[in-house]
Amino acid sequence: QGSIFDTENGTGSTANSGVISVGGTAVFDIVAGTFDNPGTIKLMGGGSGNVANLQVGSTVTLDGGGAIAMTIGGGFGANTGESDDPLTTRHLINMDNTISGDGTVGGGFDFTNDGTIETNNSTSSHGGTIDIGLVVNPPMAPIGSFVNNGTVRADDSGTVVFGQDGMGESFTNQGSIDVASTGDLTKMEIAG
């Protein structure tokens, strides 16, 4: 494993107005609190053992209207947003950030999305694959839940996958789930 950067109480009274870059094998761990992010957190994993991780401990709220931009090119295993303890359910609340690119979000935590989750971003002209998968390390890990009050979008040539086969995750949609294609193969998949 690469470097680990912990923020113990969100951003406190300050904010991330710039860019935090998390390279492959590195971990950015938000232990608790509100993380005020009008800037960008870049997860720059490439998959195959070169995974960039955003970890959540306790209850974490993303605020500030910024972005979590996951590099496109390594598939849903390239970047992860997951619990910092695979045996304990955590809670991530995305108030208004845009989470995009290649990655798996929701591993081992309850995830409430009031912002935007989409497949594409400026890291590539190709579509990304984002998996809202709520299990980190079955069968011992807790199974999380996903509540969408915001927007989940499969952009042109992108893929959104909800869940993992046979895991029994809970998904509740009270927002918008849409496919925005201009002709390229664009997919929305629900695991069974």
Residue pairs with C-beta under 8 A, 6 or more apart in sequence:
1 25
1 27
2 23
2 24
2 25
2 26
2 27
3 26
3 27
4 26
4 27
4 29
5 22
5 26
5 27
5 28
5 29
6 29
6 31
7 28
7 29
7 30
7 31
7 35
8 31
8 32
8 33
9 31
9 32
9 33
10 30
10 32
10 33
10 34
10 35
10 36
10 60
10 61
11 33
11 34
11 35
11 36
11 37
12 33
14 36
15 36
15 37
15 38
15 39
15 64
16 35
16 36
16 37
16 38
16 39
16 41
16 64
16 66
17 38
17 39
18 39
18 40
19 39
19 40
19 41
19 42
20 28
20 39
20 40
20 41
20 42
21 42
21 44
22 28
22 41
22 42
22 43
22 44
22 52
22 53
22 54
23 44
23 45
23 52
24 44
24 45
24 46
24 50
24 51
24 52
25 45
25 49
25 50
25 51
25 52
26 52
26 53
27 53
27 54
27 55
28 41
28 43
28 53
28 54
28 55
29 55
29 56
29 57
29 84
30 54
30 55
30 56
30 57
30 60
31 57
31 58
31 60
31 84
32 57
32 58
32 59
32 60
33 60
33 61
34 60
34 61
34 63
35 60
35 61
35 62
35 63
35 64
36 63
36 64
37 62
37 63
37 64
37 65
37 66
37 67
37 68
37 97
38 64
38 65
38 66
39 64
39 66
39 67
40 66
40 67
40 68
40 69
41 54
41 66
41 67
41 68
41 69
42 69
42 70
42 71
43 52
43 53
43 54
43 68
43 69
43 70
43 71
43 78
43 79
43 80
43 101
43 103
44 52
44 71
44 79
45 51
45 52
45 53
45 70
45 71
45 74
45 78
45 79
45 80
45 102
45 103
46 71
46 73
46 74
46 78
47 74
47 75
47 77
47 78
47 102
48 74
48 77
50 74
50 78
51 77
51 78
51 79
51 80
52 70
52 71
52 78
52 79
52 80
53 79
53 80
53 81
53 82
54 68
54 79
54 80
54 81
54 82
55 81
55 82
55 83
55 84
56 81
56 82
56 83
56 84
56 90
56 91
56 92
56 109
57 83
57 84
57 85
57 90
58 90
58 91
59 90
59 91
59 93
60 90
60 91
60 92
60 93
61 93
61 95
62 68
62 92
62 93
62 94
62 95
62 96
62 97
62 115
63 95
63 96
63 97
64 96
64 97
65 96
65 97
66 97
66 98
67 97
67 98
67 99
67 100
67 121
68 81
68 97
68 98
68 99
68 100
69 100
69 101
69 121
69 122
69 123
70 78
70 79
70 99
70 100
70 101
70 102
70 103
70 121
70 123
70 128
70 130
71 78
71 79
71 101
71 102
71 123
71 124
72 101
72 102
72 120
72 121
72 123
72 124
72 126
72 127
72 128
73 102
73 123
73 124
73 126
74 102
75 102
75 129
76 102
76 103
76 104
76 129
76 130
76 131
76 133
76 161
77 104
78 102
78 103
79 101
79 102
79 103
79 104
80 103
80 104
80 105
80 107
81 92
81 99
81 103
81 104
81 105
81 106
81 107
82 104
82 106
82 107
82 108
82 109
82 136
83 89
83 90
83 107
83 108
83 109
83 136
83 141
83 144
84 90
85 108
86 108
86 136
86 137
86 140
86 141
87 140
87 141
87 142
88 108
88 142
89 108
89 109
89 110
89 142
89 144
90 108
90 109
90 110
91 109
91 110
91 111
91 112
92 106
92 109
92 110
92 111
92 112
93 112
93 114
94 111
94 112
94 113
94 114
94 115
94 117
94 150
95 114
95 115
96 114
96 115
97 115
97 116
98 115
98 116
98 117
98 118
99 105
99 113
99 115
99 116
99 117
99 118
99 130
100 116
100 117
100 118
100 119
100 120
100 121
100 128
100 130
101 119
101 120
101 121
101 123
101 128
101 130
102 128
102 129
102 130
103 128
103 130
103 131
104 130
104 131
104 132
104 133
105 111
105 117
105 130
105 131
105 132
105 133
106 132
106 133
106 134
106 144
106 146
107 133
107 134
107 135
107 136
107 141
107 144
108 134
108 135
108 136
108 137
108 141
108 142
108 144
109 134
109 144
110 144
110 145
110 146
110 147
111 132
111 134
111 144
111 145
111 146
111 147
112 146
112 147
112 149
113 146
113 147
113 148
113 149
113 150
113 152
113 175
114 149
114 150
114 175
115 150
115 151
116 150
116 151
116 152
116 153
117 130
117 132
117 148
117 150
117 151
117 152
117 153
117 160
118 130
118 151
118 152
118 153
118 154
118 155
118 158
119 127
119 128
119 129
119 130
119 153
119 154
119 155
119 158
119 159
119 160
120 127
120 128
120 155
120 156
120 157
120 158
121 128
126 157
127 154
127 155
127 156
127 157
127 158
127 159
127 184
127 186
128 155
128 158
128 159
129 158
129 159
129 160
129 161
130 158
130 159
130 160
130 161
131 160
131 161
131 164
132 146
132 152
132 160
132 161
132 162
132 163
132 171
133 161
133 163
133 164
133 167
133 169
133 191
134 143
134 144
134 145
134 146
134 163
134 164
134 167
134 169
134 170
135 141
135 143
135 144
135 164
135 167
135 169
138 164
138 167
143 167
143 168
143 169
143 170
144 169
144 170
145 169
145 170
145 171
145 172
146 162
146 169
146 170
146 171
146 172
147 172
147 174
148 171
148 172
148 173
148 174
148 175
148 176
148 177
149 174
149 175
150 175
150 176
151 175
151 176
151 177
151 178
152 160
152 173
152 175
152 176
152 177
152 178
153 160
153 176
153 177
153 178
153 179
153 180
154 160
154 178
154 179
154 180
154 181
154 186
154 187
154 188
155 180
155 181
155 186
156 180
156 181
156 182
156 183
156 184
156 186
157 181
157 184
157 185
157 186
158 186
158 187
159 186
159 187
159 188
159 189
160 177
160 187
160 188
160 189
161 189
161 190
161 191
162 169
162 171
162 188
162 189
162 190
162 191
163 169
163 171
163 190
163 191
164 191
165 191
165 192
166 192
167 191
171 190
177 188
179 186
179 187
179 188
180 186
